[in-house]
Amino acid sequence: MKILFAAAEASPIAKVGGMADVVGALPKVLRDRGHDVRIIMPYYGTLPDKLANKPQWIWKGNCMFQDFDIFETTLPGTDVPLYLLGHGSFIPSRIYYGEDEDWRFTLFANGVAEFAWNYWKPNVIHCHDWHTGMIPVWMVESPDISTVFTIHNLAYQGPWRWKLDRIAWVPWYTQGHNTMAAGIHHANIVNTVSPTYAQQICTAGYGESLDGLLSYRQPRGILNGIDYQKLDPATDKYLEKNFTADTLENRTINKLVLQEEIGLNASRSAFFVGMVSRLVEQKGIDLIIQVMDRFLSYTDAQFVILGTGERYYETQMWELASRYPGRVSAQILFNVSLAQRIYAGTDAFLMPSRFEPCGISQMIALRYGSVPIVRQTGGLVDTVFHHEPAKNKGTGYCFDRYEPLDMFTCLVRAWEGFRYPDAWRRLQQRAMASQFSWERSADQYEDMYRSVTGIEAAA
């Protein structure tokens, strides 16, 4: 099959959230299976320094009274063709936000449609989130091009219909009051990035006003995976000491080095909790603000958080660090290598999300032996299973309600569990034995592509 991935992000060259990990990993796996898979994304001003092969100009198009250029290269570290849509609005060193965000991504989606109609015609366009929501609408004009629409985060839904009418061609048959709704309505098939999230968004509590439409479309839930070759503590170049599930004693060296690197008191025995996240309301930062002072006051725990986001949350994390020097570190930046060292050096990894479509961080934490402490929602339900010491089962600590007391209790239980080294080591080993590879997910995506195109598998 000929499959075109259209997305705003692709790891490792442009990453903000989990979408980038999907678009950066899944095409490679599908291509290894014999499919002609290609990616198209905006040509951001930050990309030239991140590309191993210089992009070559191949085509010029026009939409929304604007000329745009298409450049071709390959996704770094793969043989996957990468098309970059060049336009002046994408030159600034940002991916999202800005007053022109709606216009920029509508232009991108329109450019992808023109590209598919006039240059490279795929069997399937795999669209990701609202940024590509109008593509399924326009592809109604071409029944021989099927569309798959993946919801990574339903909370962001793009411009409303009245705004779309002013900036782009919106066909008379268009259904949906915003771009996300239009994509859900018109795509041949809709999916989300975990089975539990697929069920949750069909309810009023998680549906973001689209629960009725989603209940009608019945999205499939396909769990994301991680790259087990790239994310391997036995070979990770960013670590002070590599380790496996059988050599967890080497992991302690990473803990001590990380503590010194970020200005914490070096201690083997201190319960060290880490978090790598965008600092936004979705990620449960409100709970941390309410709980962490008390938790630190009654335990010997340490805490490090890495990420950027809303200024209020950044300030709150800085203030927490100032109140607990040597025990709390707020790293308000984006740093891939430091993130890897946090996964490999912390004893536990905190994800108290209000909602979580899938989550990649908890999978990486499991892989690196940092025991997840998570709220049971979305993809966290599908990937982290509650520790039951008496039965020697589970891979992490889980709490249900989005309440400060529930999170505090869960943190204390994990802190107490850490005081029993033999049982903790077994818990780490079960965590590291978890399997969330892309191969299983690729099987389900292949089935989905075949269901919308009618193309049968080769005998």
Secondary structure, DSSP 8 states (H G I E B T S, - for coil): -EEEEE-S-BTTTB-SSHHHHHHHHHHHHHHHTT-EEEEEEE--TT-GGG-SS--EEEEEEEETTEEEEEEEEE-TTS--EEEEEE-GGG-SS-SS-STTHHHHHHHHHHHHHHHHHHT---SEEEEESGGGTTHHHHGGG-TTSEEEEEES-TT----BHHHHHHHS---TT---SBHHHHHHHHSSEEEESSHHHHHHTTSTTTSTT-HHHHHHH--EE----B-TTTS-TTT-TT-SS---TT-GGGHHHHHHHHHHHTT----SSS-EEEEE--BSGGGTHHHHHHHHHHHHHHS--EEEEE--B-HHHHHHHHHHHHHSTTTEEEE-S--HHHHHHHHHH-SEEEE--S--SS-SHHHHHHHTT-EEEEES-THHHHH--B-BGGGTB-SBEEE-SS-HHHHHHHHHHHHHHHT-HHHHHHHHHHHHT---BHHHHHHHHHHHHHHHH------
